[in-house]
Amino acid sequence: MIYLKTKLFFNSLKVKFLNNKKVIENYFFMTVLQILNSLFYLIIYPFLIRTLGAESYGHYVFAFSISVYFVSLVQFGFDTPALKSISEFPNDKKIHSEVISAVFFSKLVLFFLSLIIFLPLLVTVSLFRVNYLLFIVCYLQVFSNILFPTWYFQGIQKMKVVTYIQLSLKLISLPILFVFIRHPNDIVKFAAITILTALIGGIIAMAILRYSHSIKLIWIPVRKLKQVFKDAVPFFLSSSMNTIKQQTATILIGSFFSMTDVALYDLAMKIYSVPTTLISSINSALFPKMLNSKWDTIKKVINIENLIGVFVILALVIFGKWIILIMGGTEMIEAYPILIILSFSVFTVLTVGAIFSFVFIPKGLYKYVAMNQFLALFGFVLFSSVGLVFFSNMLILPLAFAFSALVELVYSYFLLNKLKNDFKKNNYNFIV
């Protein structure tokens, strides 16, 4: 009897695995990719911070944060609607070519627009002029975003391609970093190596699309490009406001305090990002499978993710101090309270991400996503503005970040309950 029950149990697991093989494989490679991206710079961080110094490295973080604004502009929220289109038609090469071409040319237009904004800043802002090479090199990551359609490989559930490309290039760049980075003046070389790695990865990805997936860039009529922009606007508003919130903390710390404080905040954010990016990939991997899920299934996923969030916070509280000491030494120990404050934002990464991915986006409720991010940004600006007026302490910025995350969480649950009640009043099932 025990043997039969055991056999049935394993047969059931086997069936579930086979039915969800693509999801499991996609999640595995997305997880590996997230771990790779998060851990790579943590692994080399002790070498970088001791070789470049906190102040020099802080200048790099500052310049990189500025470039992220332009990445957000060029990305413009195109990726999410494109991902949805690819997920709905995973085997239609014609649609794939149209979607990829539309996104590519739309981003290219915005790239040239971003140049019109960036070049005057490079000339007029003194901090930009003094470190112009560093800012130019960091800015080039904008173009790598155009070339590397990660969302396409996610949509066809072949994230292993992205993982193999990035893993190979990072392993190649590792010895190059150790050879060429010798002292604080090599900060531009460090930036050049990291950005060049991303650009090469984009070129390889485009070659794979052309020769392995038979995807061609085709001319897209202006009329269709306008529709692409229109569909992407809610996601642009959402992602841009989130980018402004995240990167403004770094900019304000560098402007009101010091580049060493920027390095402290960056270290805390790097450690925080390891578990959060790892667990956030759960929602990304489940997205194609959850497009038509019922509320009971979504609720189970959210409950599990909340439990995971508690474990993440406990882990960061218990082990965070020792990780910081290993990474940066006693000179960087002030990053620990920053890390603890940031850790409470993990519920937003998980729960809000699940509500967005499994409820709002499949139902086309993009305005809720944008409004959520607007309120989060407003909360961040309000908290940081009032805090900096009364307290000259850089901890105000991570506190403002955590407060904005709380705003996101509360508002998302409010919208979710409102949506459920509306469906009940109209005698509909809450099905996504």
N, C-alpha and C positions, 0 to 999 in steps of 0.2 A: 504493500500500500504506500509506504513512504517512498519507495523507488518510483512508483507511478506518479505520485504527486510532484516529486523532484523533476522527473522527466517532463511532465506537463508544464511545470514552471519555467524550465529552461527553453522548452519549445515555444512558450508564450513570449519569452524574452527575445528569442530568435526571430519570431514573426514581427514583433514590434521594431526590432532593429532593421530588418529588411524593408519594412514599410516606411521607415524614417531614415534610410541609409543616407540619402542625399543631405538631409538636414543635419544628421550627425557628422557627416564628412565635412560639410560646409562650416559647421560650428567648430570642429576640430581645427581646421586650417585657419579660420578667423581668429580662434583663440591663440594658436601658435603665432600668427601674425601680430596680434596685439601684445603678446608676451615679448616677441622679438623687438617690436618698436619701443616698448616700455623699458625692457631690461637692457637693451643694447647700450643706451646712454647712461643707465645706472651702473653698468659694468665698467664703463670707461670713465665714469664721473670722478672716482678718486684720483685717477691720473690727471684728468683735465683740471680739476679744481686746485690741485697741488702744483701743476705745471703752469697753468695760465693765471692762477690767482683769482680770488673772489671778485675783485673789482673789474678785471679784464673780462672774465666770464660773464659778469653782470652786464657789461656793454653789449656782448653778443646776445644775451637774452632780451635786452631792450630792443636791439635792432631787429631781432627775429619777431618780437611781438608786433612791431610796426608792420612788418611784411605780412603778418597774419591778417591784418585788416584788409590788405589788398587781395589776399587769397580769398577771403570771404566775399569781397566784391566780385571777383572773377568767377567764383564758384556759383554765386547767385541763387543757390537753392535748386539748381538744375538736376542734381544727382538723385534726389528722392523721387520726383515724378518719373525720371528716366528708369530708375530701379523698378518702379511699379510696372512700367510698360514692358520691360524685359522679363520680369517675373511672370506676367500674364501671358506672354508669348515667347517661352524659352527656346523654341526651335524654329522661329520664323526669321531667317537671315535678312529678308528684305526689311522687315520692321527694325531689326537690329541695326542695319546700316543707316536707316533713316534717323533713328534715335541717337546713335553715336555721332552722326554727322551734324545733327541739329545742336547737340550739346557742345561739340567741338567748335563749331563756327560761332555759336553764341558766346562761348567763353573767350574766343579769340577777339571778338569785338570789344568785350569788356577789358581784355588785357591791354589793348591800345588806349582805351579810355583811362585805365589806371595809370598808364605811363604819363598821361597829361597831368595827372594829380601828383604823381611821385616826383617827377623831375623838378618842378618848382620848389617842392619841399627840400629836395637835396641841395638846392642852391641858396634858399633863404633861411632855413633853420640852422643855427650855429652848430648844434650837436650833430646834425646830419653832415654838415660840411667837414667838421673835424674828423669824422669817422666815415667819410663818403664811400670808401672801398668796402667796408663792412656792410653798410646799408645796401649798396648795390648788389653785392653777392647774396645777401639774405633775400633781397627782393626777387631774385631769379627763381626762387621756389614757386612763385606764382605760375610760371610757365610749366613747371613740372606737374602742377595740378591739372593743367589742360591736357597733357599728354597721357596721364595714367588714369584710365577709366575703371577704378576699383569697383565702382557700383555695377558695371557690366558683368564682371566676373562673379560678383555677389548674386546678381539676378539669375545667372545661368547655373548658380551653385557650383562654381569651380574656383573657389578662393585659393585652392592649392597653387594655382598659377601665380597669383600675386605673392603668396608666401614664398615660393621657390625663387622668384625674381629678387625679392627684397632680402631674403636670407643670404643668397649668393653674393649680392652686391655689398651687404654689410660685412660679411666675412672677408671680402676682398679689401674693403676700406679700412678694416681694423689695423693691419700691420702698417698701412700707409700713415694712419694717424700717429702711431707710436714713433715712426721714423721722422716725420716732418714737424710734429708739435714738440718744441723744446723749451720755449719761454713765453711770457705774456704777450710779446709782440707778434706771436704766431696765431693770434685769434682770427685773423682774416683767412689764413691757410686752413684753419679748422672749419670755418664757415664754408669755404670753397669746396673742401672735400665732402662735406655732408650734403651740400646742395647739388654738387655734380653727381653724386651717387643717386639722388632722386631723379635728376634729369635723364641719366642713362637708363634708369628703371622705366621711365615713361616711354623712351624710345623703343626699348625692348617690348613693352606691352603693346605699343602700336604695331610693331612688326608681327607680333603673334596674332593680333586681330586680322591683319591683312593676309598673312600667308597660312595660318593654321585654322582660323575661323571664317575665312573668306568674306571678311567685312571690309567694305570699301567706303571711303569718304565720298559722298555724293553732294551735289549742289542742292541746297534747301531754299525754296522760295521765301522771300521776305515775309509773306503772309503767314507761313508756318512758323518762322522764327519768332514772329510777334506772339503767336499762341504759346510757344515754348516759354517765352519771357513771362507771359501772363500766368501760366500754370505755376511758374517757379516763384512768383512774387511772394506768396505767403511763406514759403520756405526760406526765401532770402531774408524776409523780415525777421523770421524766427532765428535763423542761423547767424545773421549779422548782429542781432541784438545779443545773442549768446556770446559771440566773439568779442563784441565791444565790452561786455561785462567781464569776461575772463581776461582779456588782454589789457583792459584799462587798469586793472589792479596792478599789473606789472609796471605800466607807464606811470601811474600815480606814485608808486613806491620809488621808482627811479627819479621822478621829478621832485618829490617832497622830502625824500630821505636820502638814500645813497645806493650806489650800484652794488655794494656789498649786501645791503638789504634785499635788493633784487635777486641776488644769488641765493640768499636764504629762502625767500619765497619760492624761487624756482625749484630748489631741492625738495622742499615740502610738497610742492605740486607734483614733482616727478614721482616721488614715493607714493603719494595719494593716487596718481594716475595708473599705477601698475594694477592694483585690484579693481579699480573702477572701469578701466578700459577692458580688462579681462572679462568682467561680468556683464558689461554693457553689450559685448558681442553676442550674448545670449539672445537679446532681442533682435539683433541684426540677422543672426542665423535662423531664427524662428520666423522671421517676417514672411518669406514666401509661403511657408506652411500654414501660417495663422491668418491668411487673408480672409478666410471664410469661417473662422472659428466662432463658437457660441460664447456667451458671457461666462458660463460656468468654467469653461476651459481657461479663459483669460484670467478669471479671478484666481484660479489655482496657481497659475504662473506668477501673478502678482504676489500672492501670499508666500510662495517659495522664495521669490526674490527679496521680499522684506526680511525674511529669516536670514538669507545670505548677507543682507546689509548689516544686520546686527553683528554677525561674525566678523565682517570686515572691520567695523569700528573697533571691536574688542581687540582684534589682531593689531591694528595700527596703534592703539593705546598701549598695548603690552610690549610690542616689539619695535615700535617706531623710534624710540630713543636710541636703541642699540644699532638700528639700521643707519641712522644719521651719523652716529659716531664712527661706524665702519666706513660710510661713504665719504664724509667730509672732515672727520676728526672733531676735536673739542671746539675748534673755531666756528663750526657750523651748528653747534648744539641749540642755538636759538631758533632753529627751524622746527624743533619739536612742538612747541605750543602752536605754531602755525599749522602743523600737520594735524594735530588733534582737532583744531577748529574746522579745518577743511573736511575731516573724516565724516562729519555729520551730514555732508552733502550727498553721501552715497545713496541715500534713499531716493533722492531726486533722479540720479543717474539711472537707477533701476526702475522704480515705480512709474515716474513720469515718462521714461523711455518706453515702457510697456504700454501705457495708456495711449501715447502718441502712435506707436507702431501698430498696435492691434485694434484700436478703436477709431481714433480721429482720422488717421491717414487712409485706411481702407474705406471709410465712409465719406471721404472727401471733405471732412470738416477741418480744412487747412486753417481757417480763420481762428480756430481755437488754439492751434499751435502757435500762431503769430501773437495772439493776445496774451498767451501764457508767458512767452518770452518778453513781451513788452512790460508786463507787470513785474517780472523778475528783474529786468534792467532798471525799471523805475525804483524798485526796492533797493537795489544795489546803489544807485546814484543817491537816493535819499539818505540811506544809512551811512554811506561813506562821506557824504557832504557834511551832514550834521556831526558825525564822529570826528572828522578832521578839524572842524571848527573848534570843538571843545577839548580834543585830546591830540597831542602831538605824539602819536604812537602808531607804528606801522601795522600793528595787529588789528587796527580798525578795518583794513582792507580785506584780510581773510574773514573777519567777522561779517563784513558786508556781503561777501561772497556766500557765506553760509546762510545769512538771512534771506538773500535772494532765492536760494535753493528751497528754503522753507515756503516762501511765497509761491513758487512753482508747484510744490507738492500740494499745498492747501487748495490752490485754484484748480488744479487738475482733478482732485477728488470732488470739488464742488461741481465742475462741469460734468463729470462722469455720473454723479447722482442725478443731476438735472436731466441728462440724456436718458437715463434709465426710467425716470418718472414720466418723461414725455412719451416714451414707448408704451409704458403701462397704461397711460390714459387713453391711448389710441388702439389698445388691444393688440399691439405688435409684440413679437418676440424680440428680445434684445440680441439680435444676431448681427455680427459684423460681416 
